[in-house]
Amino acid sequence: MASGSALIFDEEMSRYKLLWKDPVCEIEVPERVTVSYEALKTHGVTQRCKQLPVRQATEQEILLAHSEEYLEAVKQTPKMSVEELMAFSKQYSDVYFHQNIYHCAKLAVGATLQLVDSVVKREVRNGMALVRPPGHHSQRSAANGFCVFNNVAIAALHAKKNYNLNRVLIVDWDIHHGQGVQYCFEEDPSVLYFSWHRYENQTFWPNLPESDYTSVGKGKGCGFNINLPWNKVGLTNSDYLAAFFHVLLPIAYEGGYNLTSLAQSVCQTVQSLIGDPAPRLSGLTAACESALESIQNVRNAQSSYWSCFKHLGYFTAGFMQAVLSLILPLAYEFNPCLVLGVVRDSGAKTHLTPVWGHLTSLLQGLAGGQTLTLLQVRVFTYFCIILKPIQNIHLHFFLISFYFKCFFFSLYVVHFKCIYFIFLNKCIYLF
């Protein structure tokens, strides 16, 4: 049985920097990894992780995602002068080269592959590879966006080739769209690529039409490329939760440059991997109109490829997943210590078995004295939170009123003594 979380880092990957003036590239600095690693040490996280050694990737591994011509060109950079490096960098978009960057890029790929090997071989349960340069913008024959080799794409191809994996999910959580990963797998149905990113109607870098929700993949890969473009800044936890429950989670189960925030994000990610409880979210509200529009556009674009986005009839899994997506964040904010229990009406004809498995998995291990129970009957669906202490058990019933057509409704909560009635009214989401 795999146990423990791995952490892979080598300070050698911080030993390159911009050697000339460039206002676009000056934000990419060595401190991006060193500050993050120091935050892990400060919070005592490094001592709790299994430290894995870093190795250099082989040329054969790099060629999984890149052309021989591009690799040969990058191999010449250690011998270049500053002037030659400047000229070489100008061949590509928003990237700079240094005499040591080829070495660091091989370490970044090798570290990522080390983590893949350790997880697949069940030597560890999970882990983080803290690497530089990054990779998700680099393409088969081009560096791009500070990325030299596409670490994640190579890792996925390595896993497929060496471990016969045929279902790989890549979740790209970054302010920018990882177009390099998309290009690599857009015709591959064995790799599901999901990216949520700042887009602002194509005015935000990389300013590509293929970063929009309309890019769903090509050929056999149709439906396996999912872009969720954010067209508004200042989105909140509520918006990301809505996207998680309405897009990423249903599909997954069916089938930064700010040094302070970057360090905090890295630290909290590793703490979650090793099993520490996530910080409790507060101030959750309904997702904003712009976020809901983006989510709806994605669901519409993907509805031809995923059954969870189709209305297949009364009480379908897709419908219930959408309804539960509203209830769970609300219940979680009420108290995050929830475990799901299900009481089913034997006479109800449904396709909901996968939903229960999804939600049970999602809430597994969060036991803390409360149970979120769903009672499914033919006409209504009741949600009941059983609260403790045992001496004074309160029952809070959530009554869901819905129509036979497939509408997604906003929430209205009415409190009467110990009973909460939630009416799904006023259609704001159509699927």
VENWOFEN-V779854 format. One record per backbone hydrogen bond with DSSP energy under -1.0 kcal/mol. CO is the residue of the C=O (numbers start at 1). NH is the residue of the N-H. If there is no record, write none. Layout:
co={CO,CO}
nh={NH,NH}
This chain:
co={4,4,5,6,7,8,10,11,12,14,22,25,27,29,30,30,31,33,34,35,36,37,38,39,40,41,45,46,50,58,59,61,62,62,67,68,69,70,71,73,74,76,77,81,82,83,84,85,86,88,89,93,94,98,100,101,102,103,104,105,106,106,107,108,109,110,111,112,113,114,115,116,117,118,118,119,126,128,129,135,136,136,139,140,142,144,147,149,150,151,152,153,154,155,156,157,158,159,159,168,170,172,175,177,178,179,180,181,182,185,186,188,190,192,193,194,195,197,199,200,204,208,209,212,214,216,216,218,219,221,224,226,228,230,230,236,237,238,239,240,241,242,243,243,244,247,248,249,250,251,258,259,260,261,262,263,264,265,266,267,268,269,270,271,272,288,289,290,291,292,293,294,295,296,297,298,302,302,306,307,313,316,317,318,319,320,321,323,323,324,326,327,328,329,330,331,336,339,341,343,345,352,353,354,355,356,357,358,359,363,371,372,373,374,375,376,380,381,382,383,384,385,386,389,394,396,398,405,406,408,408,410,412,414,416,419,421,423,425,426,429}
nh={125,126,50,128,52,130,13,14,15,16,26,28,29,32,33,34,35,37,38,39,40,41,42,43,45,44,48,49,7,62,63,64,65,66,71,72,73,74,75,76,77,79,80,85,86,87,88,89,90,91,92,145,146,101,104,105,106,107,108,109,57,110,111,112,113,114,115,116,117,118,119,120,121,123,124,122,6,8,131,138,180,181,142,67,139,147,144,151,154,155,156,157,158,159,160,161,162,163,165,192,194,196,198,179,182,183,184,185,186,188,218,191,168,170,226,172,228,230,204,203,207,211,212,215,216,223,225,221,222,224,193,195,197,199,200,240,241,242,243,244,245,246,247,248,249,251,252,253,254,255,262,263,264,265,266,267,268,269,270,271,272,273,274,276,275,292,293,294,295,296,297,298,299,300,301,302,305,306,309,310,316,320,321,322,323,324,325,326,327,328,330,331,332,333,334,335,338,372,374,376,348,356,357,358,359,360,361,362,363,366,386,341,384,343,382,345,377,400,375,398,373,396,371,392,387,385,383,407,431,428,429,425,423,421,419,416,414,425,410,410,408}
